[in-house]
Amino acid sequence: MKLPLAIAALLLPAPALADWKPVEKIEPYAISGQTVEELYVSIGDKGPVIGKDSAGNGRRAIAQTNFKLTWQRDYQPQGGACVLKTARPKLIITYTLPKPAGKLAPAVQARWDAFADGLIAHEKVHGAGIVDMVDKIVAFSTGLTVADDPGCKKIRVELTQYLDQLSKAQRQASRDFDKVEFGSGGNLQKLIAAFLIGG
């Protein structure tokens, strides 16, 4: 009996994290202002564009996590079947975060530092979700065997279907996390309020 891909993946052993490590980069974007209000307005003007609003204009975020994922895969025909011997990822995660261009007064700097720490902590959760997705891909891929596939074509289709499932699940989990974080009483909502109002 052939298990659905998602169920089959749950039965696989946990991947060996030591086999690969992601590269994490911070890409700051400059914001201007001397007060917390000016800094926050500048974020609204210069933050990364993450989509379009109802009028078709670019919607800006405070911060963003992006990634680039490439693979080294070793497909080997074996007696009419195809085996994926190894699947080695190269994952680069980029966190786009605001950074004041000028020197801030000590009181403003202290509030900025707390705000910036909270932002990176939030984005790192998105990063961890991406790493988890790649771990699952490695676990599913390594040793994957497809019968009657001497040209190693069917195996690529099966792998692509699984990657699509995981990618959709990761994006949905990311959206769900943001909804909670920015929702009533969420960490990001509190973080923004503490930055703007103090306390």
C-alpha positions in Angstrom: 0.0 0.0 0.0 1.4 3.4 -1.0 1.0 6.0 1.8 0.1 9.6 0.9 3.3 11.7 0.7 2.4 13.8 3.8 1.8 10.7 5.9 4.9 8.9 4.6 7.0 11.9 5.6 5.8 11.7 9.2 7.1 8.1 9.4 10.6 9.1 8.4 13.4 9.3 11.0 14.3 12.8 12.1 17.0 14.4 9.9 20.6 14.8 11.0 21.0 18.5 11.5 24.7 18.2 11.6 24.8 17.4 7.9 24.1 21.0 6.9 23.7 24.5 8.3 21.8 27.5 7.0 23.6 30.8 6.2 21.8 33.7 7.9 22.3 37.3 6.8 20.9 40.6 8.0 20.2 43.2 5.4 19.5 46.5 7.0 17.5 49.3 5.4 18.2 52.9 6.5 15.5 54.9 8.3 15.6 58.5 9.4 14.4 60.5 12.4 15.3 61.5 15.9 12.1 60.6 17.8 10.4 57.3 18.0 7.5 58.7 16.0 9.8 59.9 13.2 11.6 56.5 13.1 8.3 54.6 12.9 7.0 56.9 10.1 10.2 56.3 8.2 9.7 52.5 8.5 6.3 53.0 6.9 7.9 54.9 4.0 11.0 52.7 3.5 10.1 49.2 4.8 10.2 46.2 2.4 7.3 45.8 0.0 5.5 42.5 0.7 2.5 42.7 -1.5 -0.2 45.0 -2.8 -3.1 46.7 -0.9 -6.7 46.9 -2.3 -5.7 49.9 -4.5 -2.8 47.9 -6.1 -0.1 49.9 -4.2 2.9 48.2 -2.6 2.2 47.2 1.0 5.2 47.8 3.3 6.3 45.7 6.2 8.5 46.6 9.2 10.7 43.6 8.5 10.9 40.6 6.3 12.4 37.1 6.1 13.4 35.8 2.7 15.3 32.7 1.6 17.2 31.2 -1.3 17.3 27.4 -1.4 19.4 25.4 -3.9 20.2 21.7 -3.9 23.0 19.2 -4.8 21.2 16.0 -5.5 22.7 12.6 -6.5 20.2 10.6 -8.5 21.4 7.0 -9.2 19.6 4.5 -11.5 19.6 1.1 -9.8 18.2 -2.0 -11.6 15.4 -0.1 -13.4 14.6 2.1 -10.3 16.0 5.5 -9.4 17.4 6.2 -6.0 18.1 9.7 -4.6 21.3 8.9 -2.7 21.9 12.3 -1.2 20.2 15.7 -1.1 22.4 18.5 0.2 20.7 21.9 0.7 22.3 25.3 0.5 20.0 27.6 2.3 20.5 31.4 2.7 18.1 33.2 4.9 18.0 37.0 4.7 16.4 39.1 7.4 15.5 42.6 6.2 15.4 44.9 9.2 15.2 48.7 9.8 18.3 50.6 11.1 18.4 54.2 12.1 20.8 56.2 9.8 21.8 58.7 12.5 22.8 58.8 16.1 19.9 58.7 18.6 19.5 60.3 22.0 20.1 57.8 24.8 16.4 57.5 25.7 15.4 56.9 22.1 18.3 54.5 21.5 17.2 52.4 24.5 13.6 52.2 23.2 15.0 51.4 19.7 17.3 48.7 21.0 14.3 46.9 22.7 12.2 47.3 19.6 15.0 46.0 17.3 15.6 43.0 19.6 11.9 42.1 19.4 11.9 42.4 15.7 14.8 40.1 15.1 13.4 37.6 17.6 10.1 37.6 15.6 11.9 37.2 12.2 14.1 34.3 13.6 10.9 32.3 14.2 10.2 32.7 10.5 13.7 31.6 9.8 13.3 28.5 12.1 10.2 27.5 10.1 12.2 27.6 6.9 15.0 25.5 8.4 12.4 23.0 9.6 10.9 22.8 6.1 14.3 22.1 4.6 15.0 19.5 7.3 11.8 17.7 6.3 12.8 17.8 2.6 16.2 16.3 3.4 14.6 13.5 5.4 12.1 12.7 2.7 14.5 13.0 -0.2 17.5 11.0 1.1 17.1 7.4 0.0 13.9 8.1 -1.9 13.4 5.3 -4.4 11.0 5.2 -7.4 10.5 1.9 -9.2 10.5 1.6 -13.0 12.4 4.9 -13.4 15.7 4.2 -15.2 15.9 7.8 -16.5 15.3 9.3 -13.0 12.3 11.3 -14.3 9.4 10.0 -12.2 11.4 10.6 -9.0 11.7 14.3 -9.8 7.9 14.6 -10.2 7.3 12.9 -6.9 9.8 15.1 -5.2 8.4 18.2 -6.7 4.9 17.3 -5.5 6.2 16.9 -1.9 8.2 20.1 -2.1 5.1 22.0 -3.2 3.1 20.6 -0.2 5.8 21.5 2.3 6.3 25.0 0.8 2.5 25.7 1.0 2.4 24.5 4.6 5.4 26.6 5.5 3.9 29.8 4.0 0.6 29.1 5.8 2.3 28.6 9.1 4.2 31.8 8.6 1.0 33.7 7.9 -0.7 32.1 10.9 2.2 33.2 13.1 2.1 36.8 11.9 -1.7 36.9 12.5 -1.2 35.9 16.1 1.8 38.2 16.6 0.1 41.3 15.1 -3.4 40.4 16.6 -4.9 41.7 19.8 -2.4 41.2 22.6 0.1 39.7 20.3 3.9 40.1 20.8 4.4 42.4 17.8 1.4 44.6 18.7 2.9 44.9 22.3 6.3 45.6 20.9 5.1 48.4 18.7 3.1 49.9 21.5 6.1 49.8 23.9 8.2 51.5 21.3 5.8 54.3 20.5 4.3 54.8 23.9 7.0 53.6 26.2 6.6 51.4 29.2 
